Amino acid sequence: DLYTDENPKGTIHGLGFTDAKTARKSVSKIRNSGRTHAHKIQAAIAMSQRAKVASQRAKDPVKKKNLGQAHKIYQSYIDTNKKKD
């Protein structure tokens, strides 16, 4: 499920996706979390998906734009940090 926390002990707290500024702060928290690479990517994917879905559902054009920008920031982090085969 997109909004449930299956493992609260492993949670990186303080992440958000309301706008680009919040997403940048969150990516920084993910980077500096000390978690495994897979854990960091998983957290970023969850936040990216939340921002994407919220953006699609938003009625207010400003909120839609802000959520879309947050999604792009998370997606950029994911794309840059994916392990190459």
Summary of the structure (lengths in Angstrom):
residues: 85
radius of gyration: 12.6
end to end distance: 28.3
largest distance: 40.6
contacts: 221
relative contact order: 0.19
helix: 67%
strand: 0%
